[in-house]
Amino acid sequence: MRFLLPALCATAALALAAPAPAAPAPVSVKIGNFTFNAPVVTVAPGTTVTWTNEDDIPHTVVADDKKTFRSKVLDSGETFSFTFTTAGTYGYFCSIHPHMTGKVIVKAS
Ligand SMILES: [Cu+2]
């Protein structure tokens, strides 16, 4: 029992020392039925967006400029994540099915 109190104090000190600013909550976009759901998401700078392919066929997630972000071919159940640090509008599409499009809008709240 004598050793428990110092351990608790150390734990409390660590909790107080933890950095306060939290990263924005991550955002998920599902890919299903040849569609990005949701097709438009608005996020704060620093947000990580994760796409999950829930279709039975492969898809990709490629920025309109083909270089800001570009996933490999995502098989069923695979994911791709990108962290948006800079404000702006980022259109993207599936390079296998170019009619599949989506948009991430990054702006400070
Ligand atoms: Cu596709």
Residues whose N, C-alpha, C, O or C-beta is under 5 A from the ligand:
A	BS01	CU	P58 H59 T60 C94 I96 H97 M100
